[in-house]
Amino acid sequence: MLDQLNAEQERFLAALPEIADEDALYQLQVTYIGKKGSITGLSKKLGKLTVDERKAFGAELNRVKKAVQAALDGRREELREAARARDLARVEDLTMPAKRPPRGSLHPIRIAQRALIDTFRRMGFDVAEGPHVEHANFNFDALNFQPDHPARDMQDTFVVDDRRGSEDLVLRTHTSPVQIRTMLGRTPPVRIIAPGTVFRCDDDATHSPMFHQIEGLYVDRGVTMADLKATMIQFTAAFFGRSLDIRLRPSYFPFVEPGAELDMQCPFCERAQGGTCSVCKGTGWIELGGSGMVHPAVLESVGVDPEVYTGWAFGFGIDRMAMLMYQIPDLRQMFDGDVRFLRSFSN
Ligand code: DAH
């Protein structure tokens, strides 16, 4: 039995130097001195020995186990030492800059929208909102559109299919219904802007089926068109950082009377003579959008007495404002979702 013990120990000692990692070392430990290990197993035979033999063999068995354990511990320490040395010997440039995770950025339209909101808030306007899916009544009727007005035509309006065949819900075609929602909820004075997404069945180089507007509304006693022009002059000064001329051209919108197209002096050429500016195409003016004095019928539709209150409103495109701010030539680039385009706005 002693021979057997010595043979196991020899086998163990021969295997030990071949061990290259701690996992294998653990396996070796299990094989020899684990619960069911070959050396541990020899203790089962103790019962067959005489008392003296048992004493002697037991002592020998313990000695070998201890020696095996010590050899295992020594080898484990060697392996760890070698691993540590390998780690230290690794040549890495710790001064190399880390890779930065890619950073998102705001869309140019969102940047323009925030800048517009900022400017109008500083001028005392509150921000109002309305839903994208709007009652046809708020989008048209309450705004004094007659039932046969061409803008109600299916060509321009996305009608929401409510499965009952009615045309009561539409994707709002402009931000003007927010005028109705705001005035229904309170009595004047009302001084709000309403930025947001609007939708029309339109798709070419200068029109997208989804675009953005900002509505303005000011209703109080004694509000006049002069207030509108003064507010716009103040707005452009605050937004572009210098005084720019404002021009009103007669126009028609069912919810204002009188109605006007509102133009601002081109901030890029400041109406320089010669007419070569590509932004205003040499006209010296940039069209911001529609405006006018709120129609008495609109005030009546929301329960505001037009004999007591008057007000003005405007509706501008935000997308074109962003194109002006960043000199973006094609509207479609805004909505392509090409990251190379979007990346140029990160800061
Ligand atoms: N809602 C009009 C449109 O989308 C723009 C507009 C014109 C808004 C005149 C107004 C306004 O508030 O007074 O074409």
Boltz pocket constraint, residues with backbone or C-beta under 6 A from the ligand:
constraints:
  - pocket:
      binder: B
      contacts: [[A, 173], [A, 174], [A, 175], [A, 176], [A, 215], [A, 216], [A, 253], [A, 255], [A, 256], [A, 259], [A, 260], [A, 289], [A, 290], [A, 291], [A, 292], [A, 293], [A, 312], [A, 313], [A, 314], [A, 315], [A, 316]]
      max_distance: 6.0
